[in-house]
Amino acid sequence: MPVVPPLFRLLSLPAMNILILGSGGREHALADKIAASPHCNRLFVAPGNAGTSLIATNLPVDPMDFPAVRDTVLILQIGLVIVGPEAPLVDGIVDFFLADPQLADIPIIGPSAEGARLEGSKAFAKAFMGRHDIPTARYKAFTRDEREAAMAYVAGHPTPIVLKADGLAAGKGVVICDTHEAALAELDGMFSGKFGRAGDQVVVEQFLEGTEFSVFILTDGQDYVLLPEAKDYKRIGEGDTGPNTGGMGAVSPVPFVDETVWAKVRDRIIGPTVRGIKAENMHYKGFIFFGLILVDGDPYVIEYNCRMGDPETEVVMPRLRSDLVELALAAWNGSLKDMHVDTDDRHAVTIMLVSGGYPGDYAKGKTILGLDHVDGSRVYHAGTAVHLDEVVTAGGRVIAVTSMGSTLGRAIEKSLVNAAAIDFEGKYYRADIGRDMLAITEG
């Protein structure tokens, strides 16, 4: 009997029902990409948002309710599950699937709970990097019971000081303190429950001076494919001022990441990470997000995420020409070595429209106007809902406006025009997303 190549087997697959778990801009971008695949029969998003409802069927299912997810998968005859957010992965949804005889053979994209600890515990991730000689900042971790030792360590640490709540904190658990007084106050706040259980342990880290960027791969636990990179903008204020957010915008490609930098990223970071995952017998068939910083031409790992980023997905997916369903199934089947990723050479820029008061307290339920006035940009819903036939705000980050352009400048201007066309009470966005990169790309 002739051997059928893995790629041919993928291409000959019938269309299947696909389920995406999550409700943000990342999930809308993934849904937009998957809906275009000939391998997608019916697309479901749980719970989804007002945007995903336009291209898929939203389901009132909580991704953290694993038995409800199980019932959904079996009733709807789902053939592929994509896990968008980190919390279900950290809590073990992949392990739940693998332990259930009726679910074990259904492809689910994401790591086991052990693999997800690379995001779920910053101390675990730092120790993993140490075991596998992956470059990262020097650090020391302290539990809540070691508060006095932590305070003494911080008091003698050079400034600036980076403090990281060990667990998941919705992208807000990392604080850079310029003075010892601020660092001690922040450390006390973390240990006192500012970030809930995420602050049971705190990582005190060396501050690295450089430029940040994000790299994404899809791995089957042995091989990987490289996806388009991105640079996101975390701070609320223009000029990178104010507190951190979940992300105010992103650009792709990143102009300062040349082939020399790519070689170092592949050799020093991606390769050792994937080999480390294999050596430690982690079940990992999913995305890895590398938060990196370039210091004097050398890349260092700031953090791992066990899923795609948000808002980075909103610029990565538009540049990905390859079929995401085929890539996901290859990751599940262990055949990524046979896959090739095709990327759009154009620039992508996304600008996030957020609710007034974010990342602090903000109101919900504000009517969103002007969505039908957007021309030439993709609109990814991040925190929206439908109420009485109106699209309303339902989160801090509300809409991501993504534009493609032959130059970075054109993509920026297109996103700005369309960001202005959308309106809701309290709307705010950064008008400087990507502008710091213009000097590199356009002189």
C-alpha positions as a Markdown table, in Angstrom:
| # | Residue | x | y | z |
|---|---|---|---|---|
| 1 | Met | 0.0 | 0.0 | 0.0 |
| 2 | Pro | 1.5 | 3.4 | -0.9 |
| 3 | Val | 2.3 | 5.8 | 1.9 |
| 4 | Val | 0.1 | 8.9 | 1.9 |
| 5 | Pro | 2.1 | 12.1 | 2.7 |
| 6 | Pro | 0.8 | 13.9 | 5.8 |
| 7 | Leu | 0.1 | 17.1 | 3.9 |
| 8 | Phe | -1.9 | 15.2 | 1.3 |
| 9 | Arg | -4.0 | 13.6 | 4.1 |
| 10 | Leu | -4.7 | 17.1 | 5.5 |
| 11 | Leu | -5.7 | 18.6 | 2.2 |
| 12 | Ser | -8.0 | 15.6 | 1.5 |
| 13 | Leu | -9.9 | 15.9 | 4.8 |
| 14 | Pro | -13.6 | 16.7 | 4.6 |
| 15 | Ala | -14.9 | 19.9 | 6.2 |
| 16 | Met | -15.5 | 19.7 | 9.9 |
| 17 | Asn | -17.3 | 21.5 | 12.7 |
| 18 | Ile | -14.8 | 23.6 | 14.7 |
| 19 | Leu | -15.1 | 25.2 | 18.1 |
| 20 | Ile | -13.1 | 28.2 | 19.4 |
| 21 | Leu | -13.2 | 28.9 | 23.1 |
| 22 | Gly | -13.0 | 32.5 | 24.2 |
| 23 | Ser | -14.7 | 35.9 | 23.7 |
| 24 | Gly | -12.1 | 38.5 | 22.8 |
| 25 | Gly | -10.4 | 40.1 | 19.9 |
| 26 | Arg | -8.0 | 37.2 | 19.6 |
| 27 | Glu | -10.9 | 34.8 | 19.2 |
| 28 | His | -12.6 | 37.0 | 16.6 |
| 29 | Ala | -9.3 | 37.1 | 14.6 |
| 30 | Leu | -8.9 | 33.3 | 14.9 |
| 31 | Ala | -12.6 | 32.9 | 13.9 |
| 32 | Asp | -12.2 | 35.2 | 10.9 |
| 33 | Lys | -9.2 | 33.1 | 9.7 |
| 34 | Ile | -10.7 | 29.7 | 10.3 |
| 35 | Ala | -14.1 | 30.6 | 8.7 |
| 36 | Ala | -12.2 | 31.2 | 5.5 |
| 37 | Ser | -10.8 | 27.6 | 5.5 |
| 38 | Pro | -12.3 | 25.0 | 3.1 |
| 39 | His | -11.9 | 22.6 | 6.0 |
| 40 | Cys | -14.4 | 24.4 | 8.2 |
| 41 | Asn | -18.0 | 23.3 | 7.9 |
| 42 | Arg | -19.7 | 25.0 | 10.8 |
| 43 | Leu | -17.8 | 27.3 | 13.2 |
| 44 | Phe | -18.8 | 27.8 | 16.8 |
| 45 | Val | -17.4 | 30.3 | 19.4 |
| 46 | Ala | -18.0 | 29.9 | 23.1 |
| 47 | Pro | -19.1 | 32.3 | 24.4 |
| 48 | Gly | -18.0 | 34.7 | 21.6 |
| 49 | Asn | -19.0 | 38.3 | 21.2 |
| 50 | Ala | -21.0 | 40.6 | 18.8 |
| 51 | Gly | -18.3 | 40.3 | 16.1 |
| 52 | Thr | -18.0 | 36.5 | 16.2 |
| 53 | Ser | -21.8 | 36.2 | 15.9 |
| 54 | Leu | -21.5 | 37.6 | 12.3 |
| 55 | Ile | -19.3 | 34.8 | 11.1 |
| 56 | Ala | -20.0 | 31.9 | 13.5 |
| 57 | Thr | -22.6 | 30.6 | 15.9 |
| 58 | Asn | -22.0 | 31.9 | 19.5 |
| 59 | Leu | -22.7 | 29.4 | 22.3 |
| 60 | Pro | -23.5 | 30.4 | 25.9 |
| 61 | Val | -20.8 | 28.1 | 27.2 |
| 62 | Asp | -18.2 | 29.1 | 29.8 |
| 63 | Pro | -14.7 | 27.8 | 28.6 |
| 64 | Met | -13.9 | 27.1 | 32.3 |
| 65 | Asp | -16.9 | 24.8 | 32.6 |
| 66 | Phe | -15.2 | 21.7 | 31.2 |
| 67 | Pro | -18.2 | 19.3 | 31.5 |
| 68 | Ala | -20.3 | 21.8 | 29.5 |
| 69 | Val | -17.5 | 22.1 | 26.9 |
| 70 | Arg | -17.5 | 18.3 | 26.7 |
| 71 | Asp | -21.2 | 18.1 | 26.1 |
| 72 | Thr | -21.0 | 20.8 | 23.4 |
| 73 | Val | -18.2 | 19.0 | 21.6 |
| 74 | Leu | -20.0 | 15.7 | 21.5 |
| 75 | Ile | -23.5 | 17.1 | 20.7 |
| 76 | Leu | -22.2 | 19.3 | 17.8 |
| 77 | Gln | -19.8 | 16.6 | 16.6 |
| 78 | Ile | -16.8 | 19.0 | 16.8 |
| 79 | Gly | -13.7 | 17.9 | 14.9 |
| 80 | Leu | -11.3 | 20.5 | 16.2 |
| 81 | Val | -11.1 | 22.7 | 19.3 |
| 82 | Ile | -9.0 | 25.9 | 19.5 |
| 83 | Val | -8.5 | 27.2 | 23.0 |
| 84 | Gly | -8.1 | 31.0 | 22.9 |
| 85 | Pro | -7.5 | 32.2 | 26.4 |
| 86 | Glu | -4.9 | 31.0 | 28.9 |
| 87 | Ala | -7.1 | 30.3 | 32.0 |
| 88 | Pro | -8.7 | 27.0 | 30.7 |
| 89 | Leu | -5.3 | 25.8 | 29.6 |
| 90 | Val | -3.7 | 26.5 | 33.0 |
| 91 | Asp | -6.6 | 24.8 | 34.6 |
| 92 | Gly | -6.1 | 21.7 | 32.5 |
| 93 | Ile | -8.7 | 21.6 | 29.8 |
| 94 | Val | -6.4 | 19.6 | 27.5 |
| 95 | Asp | -5.8 | 17.1 | 30.3 |
| 96 | Phe | -9.5 | 16.8 | 30.7 |
| 97 | Phe | -9.9 | 16.0 | 27.0 |
| 98 | Leu | -7.1 | 13.4 | 27.0 |
| 99 | Ala | -8.5 | 11.7 | 30.1 |
| 100 | Asp | -12.0 | 11.2 | 28.6 |
| 101 | Pro | -12.3 | 8.3 | 26.2 |
| 102 | Gln | -14.9 | 10.1 | 24.1 |
| 103 | Leu | -12.7 | 13.2 | 23.8 |
| 104 | Ala | -9.2 | 11.9 | 23.7 |
| 105 | Asp | -9.0 | 11.6 | 19.9 |
| 106 | Ile | -10.6 | 15.0 | 19.2 |
| 107 | Pro | -7.8 | 17.5 | 18.3 |
| 108 | Ile | -7.5 | 20.3 | 20.8 |
| 109 | Ile | -4.9 | 23.0 | 20.3 |
| 110 | Gly | -3.1 | 23.9 | 23.5 |
| 111 | Pro | -0.7 | 22.5 | 26.0 |
| 112 | Ser | -1.4 | 20.3 | 29.0 |
| 113 | Ala | -1.6 | 22.0 | 32.4 |
| 114 | Glu | 2.1 | 21.2 | 32.9 |
| 115 | Gly | 3.0 | 22.9 | 29.7 |
| 116 | Ala | 0.7 | 25.8 | 30.5 |
| 117 | Arg | 2.7 | 26.4 | 33.6 |
| 118 | Leu | 5.1 | 28.3 | 31.3 |
| 119 | Glu | 2.5 | 31.0 | 31.5 |
| 120 | Gly | 0.7 | 30.1 | 34.6 |
| 121 | Ser | 3.7 | 30.4 | 36.9 |
| 122 | Lys | 6.5 | 32.9 | 36.2 |
| 123 | Ala | 8.7 | 31.2 | 38.7 |
| 124 | Phe | 8.3 | 27.9 | 36.9 |
| 125 | Ala | 9.0 | 29.6 | 33.6 |
| 126 | Lys | 12.2 | 31.2 | 34.9 |
| 127 | Ala | 13.4 | 27.9 | 36.3 |
| 128 | Phe | 12.6 | 26.1 | 33.0 |
| 129 | Met | 14.7 | 28.7 | 31.2 |
| 130 | Gly | 17.5 | 28.1 | 33.6 |
| 131 | Arg | 17.4 | 24.4 | 33.1 |
| 132 | His | 17.6 | 24.8 | 29.3 |
| 133 | Asp | 20.1 | 27.7 | 29.1 |
| 134 | Ile | 17.6 | 30.1 | 27.6 |
| 135 | Pro | 18.6 | 33.8 | 28.0 |
| 136 | Thr | 16.5 | 35.7 | 30.4 |
| 137 | Ala | 16.9 | 38.4 | 33.2 |
| 138 | Arg | 18.3 | 37.4 | 36.5 |
| 139 | Tyr | 15.7 | 36.9 | 39.2 |
| 140 | Lys | 14.7 | 35.6 | 42.6 |
| 141 | Ala | 11.2 | 34.3 | 43.6 |
| 142 | Phe | 9.6 | 34.7 | 47.0 |
| 143 | Thr | 6.4 | 33.2 | 48.4 |
| 144 | Arg | 3.9 | 35.2 | 50.6 |
| 145 | Asp | 5.4 | 33.5 | 53.6 |
| 146 | Glu | 8.8 | 35.0 | 52.7 |
| 147 | Arg | 7.6 | 38.5 | 52.8 |
| 148 | Glu | 10.3 | 39.9 | 55.1 |
| 149 | Ala | 13.1 | 38.3 | 53.0 |
| 150 | Ala | 11.5 | 39.6 | 49.9 |
| 151 | Met | 11.3 | 43.1 | 51.3 |
| 152 | Ala | 15.0 | 43.0 | 52.3 |
| 153 | Tyr | 16.0 | 41.7 | 48.9 |
| 154 | Val | 14.1 | 44.5 | 47.1 |
| 155 | Ala | 15.5 | 47.1 | 49.4 |
| 156 | Gly | 19.0 | 46.2 | 48.3 |
| 157 | His | 18.2 | 45.6 | 44.6 |
| 158 | Pro | 19.4 | 48.1 | 41.9 |
| 159 | Thr | 16.6 | 50.2 | 40.4 |
| 160 | Pro | 14.6 | 50.0 | 38.3 |
| 161 | Ile | 13.1 | 46.9 | 39.8 |
| 162 | Val | 10.7 | 44.5 | 37.9 |
| 163 | Leu | 8.0 | 42.8 | 40.1 |
| 164 | Lys | 5.9 | 40.1 | 38.7 |
| 165 | Ala | 2.9 | 38.4 | 40.3 |
| 166 | Asp | 3.7 | 34.7 | 39.7 |
| 167 | Gly | 0.2 | 33.6 | 38.5 |
| 168 | Leu | -2.3 | 34.9 | 35.9 |
| 169 | Ala | -3.2 | 38.5 | 36.3 |
| 170 | Ala | -4.9 | 39.4 | 33.0 |
| 171 | Gly | -1.7 | 41.0 | 31.7 |
| 172 | Lys | -1.5 | 43.5 | 34.6 |
| 173 | Gly | 0.7 | 41.6 | 37.0 |
| 174 | Val | 4.0 | 43.1 | 35.9 |
| 175 | Val | 5.2 | 46.4 | 37.4 |
| 176 | Ile | 8.4 | 48.3 | 36.8 |
| 177 | Cys | 9.3 | 50.4 | 39.8 |
| 178 | Asp | 11.8 | 53.3 | 39.5 |
| 179 | Thr | 12.4 | 53.7 | 43.3 |
| 180 | His | 12.8 | 51.4 | 46.2 |
| 181 | Glu | 9.9 | 53.0 | 48.0 |
| 182 | Ala | 7.6 | 52.3 | 45.0 |
| 183 | Ala | 8.9 | 48.7 | 44.8 |
| 184 | Leu | 8.3 | 48.0 | 48.4 |
| 185 | Ala | 4.8 | 49.4 | 48.3 |
| 186 | Glu | 4.0 | 47.4 | 45.2 |
| 187 | Leu | 5.5 | 44.2 | 46.7 |
| 188 | Asp | 3.4 | 44.7 | 49.8 |
| 189 | Gly | 0.3 | 45.2 | 47.6 |
| 190 | Met | 1.0 | 42.0 | 45.7 |
| 191 | Phe | 1.5 | 39.9 | 48.8 |
| 192 | Ser | -1.7 | 41.5 | 50.3 |
| 193 | Gly | -3.9 | 40.3 | 47.5 |
| 194 | Lys | -3.8 | 43.1 | 44.8 |
| 195 | Phe | -3.8 | 40.3 | 42.2 |
| 196 | Gly | -5.5 | 37.7 | 44.2 |
| 197 | Arg | -3.9 | 34.2 | 44.3 |
| 198 | Ala | -1.6 | 35.3 | 41.5 |
| 199 | Gly | 0.4 | 37.2 | 44.1 |
| 200 | Asp | 1.0 | 34.2 | 46.4 |
| 201 | Gln | 4.5 | 34.2 | 44.9 |
| 202 | Val | 6.3 | 37.2 | 43.4 |
| 203 | Val | 9.3 | 37.2 | 41.1 |
| 204 | Val | 11.8 | 40.0 | 41.6 |
| 205 | Glu | 13.6 | 40.5 | 38.3 |
| 206 | Gln | 16.5 | 42.4 | 36.9 |
| 207 | Phe | 15.4 | 45.3 | 34.6 |
| 208 | Leu | 16.6 | 44.9 | 31.0 |
| 209 | Glu | 16.9 | 48.0 | 28.9 |
| 210 | Gly | 15.9 | 47.3 | 25.3 |
| 211 | Thr | 13.1 | 47.1 | 22.8 |
| 212 | Glu | 10.4 | 44.5 | 23.2 |
| 213 | Phe | 8.8 | 42.3 | 20.5 |
| 214 | Ser | 6.7 | 39.1 | 20.3 |
| 215 | Val | 7.4 | 35.9 | 18.5 |
| 216 | Phe | 4.8 | 33.2 | 17.9 |
| 217 | Ile | 5.2 | 29.5 | 17.0 |
| 218 | Leu | 2.9 | 26.6 | 16.6 |
| 219 | Thr | 4.5 | 23.4 | 17.9 |
| 220 | Asp | 3.6 | 19.7 | 18.0 |
| 221 | Gly | 6.0 | 19.2 | 20.9 |
| 222 | Gln | 8.9 | 18.2 | 18.7 |
| 223 | Asp | 8.8 | 20.5 | 15.6 |
| 224 | Tyr | 7.4 | 23.9 | 15.0 |
| 225 | Val | 6.4 | 26.5 | 12.4 |
| 226 | Leu | 7.1 | 30.2 | 12.8 |
| 227 | Leu | 4.2 | 32.6 | 12.5 |
| 228 | Pro | 4.5 | 36.4 | 11.8 |
| 229 | Glu | 6.1 | 38.3 | 14.6 |
| 230 | Ala | 4.6 | 41.5 | 16.2 |
| 231 | Lys | 5.3 | 44.4 | 18.5 |
| 232 | Asp | 2.6 | 45.4 | 20.9 |
| 233 | Tyr | 2.1 | 48.5 | 23.0 |
| 234 | Lys | 1.1 | 47.8 | 26.6 |
| 235 | Arg | 0.9 | 51.1 | 28.3 |
| 236 | Ile | -2.3 | 53.1 | 28.3 |
| 237 | Gly | -0.8 | 56.5 | 27.4 |
| 238 | Glu | 0.8 | 57.8 | 24.3 |
| 239 | Gly | 4.6 | 57.7 | 24.4 |
| 240 | Asp | 4.4 | 54.5 | 26.4 |
| 241 | Thr | 3.2 | 56.2 | 29.6 |
| 242 | Gly | 0.9 | 55.2 | 32.4 |
| 243 | Pro | 0.0 | 51.8 | 33.7 |
| 244 | Asn | 0.1 | 48.5 | 31.7 |
| 245 | Thr | -2.9 | 47.2 | 30.0 |
| 246 | Gly | -3.8 | 44.0 | 28.1 |
| 247 | Gly | -2.5 | 45.8 | 25.0 |
| 248 | Met | -3.4 | 49.0 | 23.2 |
| 249 | Gly | -2.3 | 48.1 | 19.7 |
| 250 | Ala | 0.3 | 46.1 | 17.7 |
| 251 | Val | 2.2 | 46.1 | 14.4 |
| 252 | Ser | 3.6 | 43.4 | 12.2 |
| 253 | Pro | 6.3 | 42.9 | 10.9 |
| 254 | Val | 8.8 | 44.3 | 13.3 |
| 255 | Pro | 11.3 | 46.3 | 11.4 |
| 256 | Phe | 14.3 | 45.9 | 13.7 |
| 257 | Val | 14.1 | 42.1 | 13.7 |
| 258 | Asp | 16.5 | 41.3 | 10.9 |
| 259 | Glu | 17.9 | 37.9 | 9.8 |
| 260 | Thr | 20.7 | 38.2 | 12.3 |
| 261 | Val | 18.2 | 38.6 | 15.2 |
| 262 | Trp | 16.0 | 35.8 | 13.8 |
| 263 | Ala | 19.0 | 33.4 | 13.8 |
| 264 | Lys | 19.6 | 34.2 | 17.5 |
| 265 | Val | 16.0 | 33.8 | 18.3 |
| 266 | Arg | 15.7 | 30.4 | 16.6 |
| 267 | Asp | 19.0 | 29.1 | 18.0 |
| 268 | Arg | 19.0 | 30.5 | 21.5 |
| 269 | Ile | 15.3 | 30.6 | 22.4 |
| 270 | Ile | 12.9 | 28.8 | 20.2 |
| 271 | Gly | 15.0 | 25.7 | 19.6 |
| 272 | Pro | 16.0 | 25.2 | 23.3 |
| 273 | Thr | 12.4 | 25.8 | 24.4 |
| 274 | Val | 10.9 | 23.2 | 22.1 |
| 275 | Arg | 13.7 | 20.7 | 23.0 |
| 276 | Gly | 13.0 | 21.5 | 26.7 |
| 277 | Ile | 9.3 | 20.8 | 26.3 |
| 278 | Lys | 10.2 | 17.4 | 24.7 |
| 279 | Ala | 12.8 | 16.6 | 27.3 |
| 280 | Glu | 10.4 | 17.2 | 30.1 |
| 281 | Asn | 7.7 | 15.1 | 28.5 |
| 282 | Met | 5.2 | 17.9 | 28.4 |
| 283 | His | 2.1 | 17.3 | 26.1 |
| 284 | Tyr | 2.3 | 20.5 | 24.0 |
| 285 | Lys | 0.4 | 20.8 | 20.8 |
| 286 | Gly | -0.3 | 24.4 | 20.5 |
| 287 | Phe | 0.9 | 28.0 | 20.3 |
| 288 | Ile | 3.8 | 29.5 | 22.2 |
| 289 | Phe | 4.1 | 33.2 | 22.5 |
| 290 | Phe | 7.6 | 34.4 | 23.3 |
| 291 | Gly | 7.7 | 37.9 | 24.9 |
| 292 | Leu | 11.2 | 39.0 | 24.0 |
| 293 | Ile | 13.4 | 42.0 | 24.5 |
| 294 | Leu | 16.4 | 43.0 | 22.3 |
| 295 | Val | 19.3 | 44.2 | 24.4 |
| 296 | Asp | 22.4 | 45.3 | 22.4 |
| 297 | Gly | 21.4 | 43.0 | 19.6 |
| 298 | Asp | 20.8 | 40.0 | 21.7 |
| 299 | Pro | 17.3 | 38.6 | 22.5 |
| 300 | Tyr | 16.2 | 37.7 | 26.0 |
| 301 | Val | 12.9 | 36.1 | 27.1 |
| 302 | Ile | 10.7 | 38.3 | 29.2 |
| 303 | Glu | 7.8 | 35.8 | 29.4 |
| 304 | Tyr | 6.1 | 32.9 | 27.8 |
| 305 | Asn | 2.5 | 32.7 | 27.0 |
| 306 | Cys | 0.8 | 29.3 | 26.2 |
| 307 | Arg | -1.6 | 30.8 | 23.6 |
| 308 | Met | -1.7 | 33.5 | 21.0 |
| 309 | Gly | -1.5 | 37.1 | 22.2 |
| 310 | Asp | -4.1 | 39.8 | 22.2 |
| 311 | Pro | -3.9 | 42.3 | 20.4 |
| 312 | Glu | -1.0 | 40.6 | 18.5 |
| 313 | Thr | -3.3 | 38.0 | 17.0 |
| 314 | Glu | -5.2 | 40.8 | 15.3 |
| 315 | Val | -2.1 | 41.6 | 13.2 |
| 316 | Val | -0.7 | 38.1 | 12.9 |
| 317 | Met | -3.8 | 36.4 | 11.5 |
| 318 | Pro | -4.2 | 38.9 | 8.6 |
| 319 | Arg | -0.6 | 38.3 | 7.6 |
| 320 | Leu | -0.9 | 34.5 | 7.7 |
| 321 | Arg | -1.7 | 33.2 | 4.2 |
| 322 | Ser | -1.5 | 29.6 | 5.2 |
| 323 | Asp | -4.6 | 27.6 | 6.2 |
| 324 | Leu | -4.8 | 27.7 | 10.0 |
| 325 | Val | -6.9 | 24.6 | 10.2 |
| 326 | Glu | -4.3 | 22.6 | 8.3 |
| 327 | Leu | -1.6 | 23.9 | 10.6 |
| 328 | Ala | -3.6 | 23.1 | 13.7 |
| 329 | Leu | -4.3 | 19.5 | 12.5 |
| 330 | Ala | -0.6 | 19.0 | 11.6 |
| 331 | Ala | 0.3 | 20.1 | 15.2 |
| 332 | Trp | -2.1 | 17.6 | 16.6 |
| 333 | Asn | -0.9 | 14.8 | 14.3 |
| 334 | Gly | 2.8 | 15.5 | 14.9 |
| 335 | Ser | 3.5 | 16.4 | 11.3 |
| 336 | Leu | 4.5 | 20.1 | 11.4 |
| 337 | Lys | 7.8 | 19.2 | 10.0 |
| 338 | Asp | 6.0 | 18.8 | 6.6 |
| 339 | Met | 4.3 | 22.2 | 6.8 |
| 340 | His | 5.2 | 25.5 | 5.3 |
| 341 | Val | 4.0 | 28.9 | 6.5 |
| 342 | Asp | 3.2 | 31.5 | 3.8 |
| 343 | Thr | 3.1 | 35.2 | 5.0 |
| 344 | Asp | 1.8 | 38.4 | 3.5 |
| 345 | Asp | 4.6 | 40.9 | 3.1 |
| 346 | Arg | 2.4 | 43.9 | 3.8 |
| 347 | His | 2.4 | 45.7 | 7.1 |
| 348 | Ala | -0.5 | 45.2 | 9.6 |
| 349 | Val | -1.4 | 47.7 | 12.3 |
| 350 | Thr | -4.1 | 47.3 | 14.9 |
| 351 | Ile | -5.4 | 50.1 | 17.2 |
| 352 | Met | -7.4 | 49.2 | 20.2 |
| 353 | Leu | -10.4 | 51.2 | 21.2 |
| 354 | Val | -11.0 | 51.0 | 25.0 |
| 355 | Ser | -13.6 | 52.1 | 27.5 |
| 356 | Gly | -13.1 | 55.3 | 29.5 |
| 357 | Gly | -11.3 | 54.5 | 32.7 |
| 358 | Tyr | -9.6 | 51.4 | 31.5 |
| 359 | Pro | -7.4 | 49.7 | 32.8 |
| 360 | Gly | -9.1 | 50.9 | 36.0 |
| 361 | Asp | -12.9 | 50.9 | 36.5 |
| 362 | Tyr | -15.1 | 51.5 | 33.5 |
| 363 | Ala | -18.7 | 51.4 | 32.5 |
| 364 | Lys | -20.3 | 48.8 | 30.2 |
| 365 | Gly | -23.3 | 48.8 | 28.0 |
| 366 | Lys | -22.4 | 51.9 | 25.9 |
| 367 | Thr | -23.9 | 51.8 | 22.4 |
| 368 | Ile | -21.2 | 51.5 | 19.7 |
| 369 | Leu | -21.9 | 53.6 | 16.5 |
| 370 | Gly | -20.1 | 53.8 | 13.2 |
| 371 | Leu | -19.2 | 50.2 | 12.6 |
| 372 | Asp | -20.8 | 50.4 | 9.2 |
| 373 | His | -18.7 | 53.4 | 8.4 |
| 374 | Val | -15.4 | 51.5 | 8.5 |
| 375 | Asp | -13.8 | 51.3 | 5.1 |
| 376 | Gly | -10.7 | 49.2 | 4.2 |
| 377 | Ser | -10.0 | 47.9 | 7.7 |
| 378 | Arg | -10.8 | 44.7 | 9.6 |
| 379 | Val | -12.9 | 45.3 | 12.8 |
| 380 | Tyr | -12.2 | 42.7 | 15.5 |
| 381 | His | -14.5 | 42.8 | 18.5 |
| 382 | Ala | -12.8 | 42.4 | 21.8 |
| 383 | Gly | -15.3 | 43.4 | 24.4 |
| 384 | Thr | -18.7 | 43.7 | 22.8 |
| 385 | Ala | -22.2 | 42.2 | 23.2 |
| 386 | Val | -25.6 | 42.6 | 21.5 |
| 387 | His | -28.4 | 44.2 | 23.6 |
| 388 | Leu | -31.8 | 45.0 | 22.1 |
| 389 | Asp | -30.4 | 44.7 | 18.5 |
| 390 | Glu | -27.6 | 47.2 | 19.3 |
| 391 | Val | -23.9 | 46.4 | 19.7 |
| 392 | Val | -22.7 | 47.6 | 23.1 |
| 393 | Thr | -19.5 | 47.7 | 25.0 |
| 394 | Ala | -18.9 | 44.7 | 27.3 |
| 395 | Gly | -15.2 | 45.1 | 28.4 |
| 396 | Gly | -12.3 | 47.4 | 28.9 |
| 397 | Arg | -10.8 | 46.7 | 25.5 |
| 398 | Val | -13.7 | 47.0 | 23.0 |
| 399 | Ile | -12.7 | 47.0 | 19.4 |
| 400 | Ala | -9.4 | 46.4 | 17.5 |
| 401 | Val | -9.2 | 48.2 | 14.1 |
| 402 | Thr | -6.7 | 46.4 | 11.9 |
| 403 | Ser | -5.4 | 47.7 | 8.6 |
| 404 | Met | -2.9 | 46.4 | 6.0 |
| 405 | Gly | -0.7 | 48.6 | 3.9 |
| 406 | Ser | 2.3 | 48.4 | 1.5 |
| 407 | Thr | 4.1 | 50.6 | 4.0 |
| 408 | Leu | 3.8 | 50.9 | 7.8 |
| 409 | Gly | 2.7 | 54.6 | 7.4 |
| 410 | Arg | -0.2 | 53.7 | 5.2 |
| 411 | Ala | -1.4 | 51.0 | 7.5 |
| 412 | Ile | -1.2 | 53.4 | 10.5 |
| 413 | Glu | -3.2 | 56.1 | 8.7 |
| 414 | Lys | -5.9 | 53.7 | 7.6 |
| 415 | Ser | -6.4 | 52.4 | 11.1 |
| 416 | Leu | -6.5 | 55.9 | 12.5 |
| 417 | Val | -9.1 | 57.0 | 10.0 |
| 418 | Asn | -11.3 | 54.0 | 10.8 |
| 419 | Ala | -10.7 | 54.2 | 14.6 |
| 420 | Ala | -12.1 | 57.7 | 14.4 |
| 421 | Ala | -15.2 | 56.5 | 12.5 |
| 422 | Ile | -16.3 | 54.3 | 15.4 |
| 423 | Asp | -17.8 | 55.9 | 18.4 |
| 424 | Phe | -19.1 | 55.1 | 21.9 |
| 425 | Glu | -19.3 | 57.1 | 25.1 |
| 426 | Gly | -15.8 | 57.3 | 26.8 |
| 427 | Lys | -13.9 | 55.9 | 23.8 |
| 428 | Tyr | -10.2 | 56.2 | 24.0 |
| 429 | Tyr | -7.3 | 55.0 | 21.8 |
| 430 | Arg | -3.6 | 55.7 | 21.3 |
| 431 | Ala | -2.9 | 57.6 | 18.1 |
| 432 | Asp | 0.8 | 56.8 | 18.2 |
| 433 | Ile | 0.7 | 53.1 | 17.7 |
| 434 | Gly | 3.5 | 52.1 | 15.3 |
| 435 | Arg | 4.9 | 55.6 | 14.9 |
| 436 | Asp | 8.1 | 54.8 | 16.7 |
| 437 | Met | 8.8 | 52.3 | 14.0 |
| 438 | Leu | 8.4 | 54.7 | 11.1 |
| 439 | Ala | 12.0 | 55.9 | 11.2 |
| 440 | Ile | 13.2 | 52.4 | 10.7 |
| 441 | Thr | 10.9 | 51.4 | 7.9 |
| 442 | Glu | 10.6 | 54.7 | 6.0 |
| 443 | Gly | 13.7 | 56.7 | 7.0 |
